[in-house]
Amino acid sequence: MKKFAAIQMTSGPEVAPNLAAAETLIAAAVAAGAGLVALPENFALMARSDAERLGVAEDDGHGPIQDFLAATARRHKLWLVGGTLPIKTTQTKKLRSACLLFDDQGRRVVRYDKMHLFDVTLSNGEQYHESAVFEPGTEVVVADTPFGKLGLAVCYDLRFPELFRALLDRGAEIFAVPSAFTALTGRAHWEVLVRARAIENLAWVIAAAQGGRHANGRETHGHSMVVSPWGEVLTRHESGPGMALAECDAARQREMRAQLPSLQHRKPNL
């Protein structure tokens, strides 16, 4: 039996304290038996401005945040989904929101760049325009891990089931979805979206979220959870920093997929 952990944070605008908080939570997850741990979106920086994001953005392959992820995975001998961090592009004022997976030796396995960007104006007046500083990713990413095939997605991606079908078609058995849902959209949609992606793909979902009131004035929903392929919320952490930890049985997933062969009944050419 393997354990997955979704780390929840209330990240601020300074990288060093956020990394220290992440290290404490990861260490607690490992002490509780977790072998695969996911950090939330923007774990290292919940920026107050695009200028702050640009200021801490790293070159692909090296930088303090990436070094932290590699060293932490190696030190604790765990597989680590590194939330998201800003990675530079060839365009001077454009970044990628990158989710990096590290193995238990601290080696980077894959990189997924957030595909769907959150450009919205909410009913409470909150406005988000991620495309002002980020460019969208274009590659669907699935990695082989000791826990099964792991597909990566980020936050707003949850609203696009075709991405998860593409991950499924590449063999995904687990989805890690680092997120920072707003309090407004999270109350309405977070749990139902996470559970829907699990149910329709008969896949585990590790949904690591930001949760709380941030220094930039934003309030995030939290409710990090691990959801079974049957759509059961096995564990959740509602508010503030913490973790959701659950045992995940690969044999049980195989039984579920055999008993309810909906994946074999798909008609993808409709």
N, C-alpha and C positions, 0 to 999 in steps of 0.2 A: 504494500500500500504506500502510495506517495502522497506528499503534502504540498499543496500550492498555497501561496500567500499573496494577497493583494494589499499593498501598503497604502495607507491614506495619510496625506499630509495637508498642512495649511501653509503652503510655501509663501515666502516673502520676497522682497526685491534685492536681497543680498545672497550671493551664491554660497559663501562659506557656512553661514548658519544652516542653510537648507541642506547642504551636504552632511553636516554634522547630525542633523535631525534624521536624515535618511539612513545614515550609518547605524544610529541607535535602534531604529525600527527594524532594519534588516537583521541586525544582530539578534533582536528579540525573536524574529521569525525563524531564524536558523536554530536558535535555542529550543524553539517549540517543534522543530523537526522539519521545517520547510526545505525542500530541495529546489523548487522553482519559485522565484519571487518576482513580482512586478511592481514597479514604482509608477506613480501617477504622471499624467501629462504635466509639463512645466515644473517637474519636481525640483529642479535646481534654481529656478527663477520664475516668480510670478511678477512680471514686469509692470511698471507703472507707465511705460511709454515704449514706442518702437525703438527709440534711441537706446534705451537700456538693453533691449534684446540685441540690437546690432553691436552694442558695446561688449557683450559677453559671448557673442557667437564665436564658434571654434572652427578651425579648419578640419576637414574630414580626416579622422585618424589620430588626431592628437589635440591635447588641451586639458585643462584642469578637471573638467567634468568627465570627459572620456577616461582620463587617467584614474579618476575616482571609481568609476564603474568597473573598470578592468581590475583594479587592485582589490576592490571589495568582493567581487566575484571570486577572485583567486584566494583571498585570505579566508573567506568563509566556505570555499569549495561548494558554491551553489551556482545554478543557472539564474541569470539576472536579466530581466527585461527593464532596460534603462529608461522607462517613462518616455519623455521627449526632451530634446535639447536643441537649441538653434545651431544649425550648421551652415557655414558660408557657401555661397554659390559663386558662379562666374560673374553674376550681376552684383555690382557693388552694394546696392541697397536692397537686395533680396536674399532671403534665407530659406532653408528647408527646416521643417519641424520633424526631426529625425528620431525614430525609436530604434535603439540598438540592443541587440541580444548578445550577451557574453556567456561563455561556458564556464565550467567550474575550474578551469585553469586560467581564467582571465582573458581568454582569446575572444575577439569579436567574431561572431558567427555570421550575422546578417545585419543589414540596415534597412528599415522601412521608413519612407518619407510619407507623412500624412497626405492623403490623396484628396479629401474633401475639406475645403476651407470654410470656416464659420464666418460668413458675411451676412449679418442679420440685424434687424432692429426689433427688439422685443416690445411687448405690450406695456411693460413698465418703464419704457424709455431707454433701457440699456441698448447700446450699440456696439457691435463687434465687426471688425473689418480685417480679418486675418490676411486677406490677399494684398493688403497694403504693404506688408513686409515679407510675407511668405509666398513662395511659389509651390504649386501642388506637386506631389509625387506622382509617378506614373507606373510604378512596378508593384505587382502583387507579390507578397513575400511569405513563404512558408519555410520553416527550418526543421531539420531532424534533431530531436532531443531524446534523452533517455526516457522521457515521460510520454513520448508520442510526437506526432508532427504538429508543430506550433505555428499558427497563423497570426500575423500581427495586423492590428488596426488601431486607430486613435480616435477617441471622443466622437466627433461629428460623423465619422465613418459609420457609426452604429446605425444611422438612419438610412443606410444604403445597402439593403440586403444582397444586391447583386455582387458587391465586393466579397461578402462572406460566402456566397456560392462559388465565386472564383477561388477563394481560399480552399473551400471544400473540394473543388475539382482538382486541386493540387495536393490533396490528401490530408488536409488539416483535420485534426482530432481535438485540438485545444485552440481557443482564441484568447490572446492577451490583448486587452483594450485599455491602455492608459488613457485617463480622461480627466476633464475639469468642467463637468456640466454646471451650468448656472443653477442657482437655487430655483429660479422660476421654471426652467425647462426640465430640471431634474425632478422636481416634485411631480410634474405631469407625466414624464416619459422615461426616465432613466431605467427604473426596474423593468418595466414592460419591454423596453427595447433589448436590454441585456438578456432577459429570459426568452424573448422571441428568437434572438440569434442562436441561443442554445438549443431551443426546441426544434426549430426548423432544420437545423444541421446536425442534431443529435451530438452536440459537441460541448465540452467543458468551456466555460467562460471565466477568465480571471479578470475582473473589472476593478482596477485600481483607480481611485478618484481623489481629487482634491476635495476638501471639506472644511468649510468655515468661512470666517470673515478675514479677508486679506488686506494688507497694507495699501494696496492700490484701490481699495473701496469695493472690490468685487466680492460677492458672496457665492460660494460654490456649494453644491448639494451634498457631497459626501456619499454615504451609503455604499462604500466599497463592498464588494461581494464576490464570492465564488459560487457559480451556478453549475448544476449537474446537467448532463445531456438530456435529462427528463424535464428540465426547467425548474428544478428545486433550488431555492436559495439555501445552500448548505450552511452559510455563515455570512454575516455582514457586520460592518462597523459603521455606525450611523453618522457621528459628528466628531470633528476634531481629529488630531493625529491618532493613529493606531493601525490595526491590521485586521484583515479577515483571513482566517486560516482554515483549510479543510483538507481532509483525506480524499484522494481521488483514485478510484479503482479502475484501471484500464479494462479489466475483464468485465466489469459491470457495463462499461460503455459498449463493448462488443456484444454483450447480451441484449442491450437495448436496441442496438442497430439490427440485430437479428430478429428480435421479436416484433419490431415495428419497422419493416423494410421500406420506409417512405423514400429514403434516398435512392433506392433502386427503381422507384416508381416515377421518378422525375421525368418531365417531358421538356428538356431544355431547348428544343427547337420550336416551341410554340411561338 
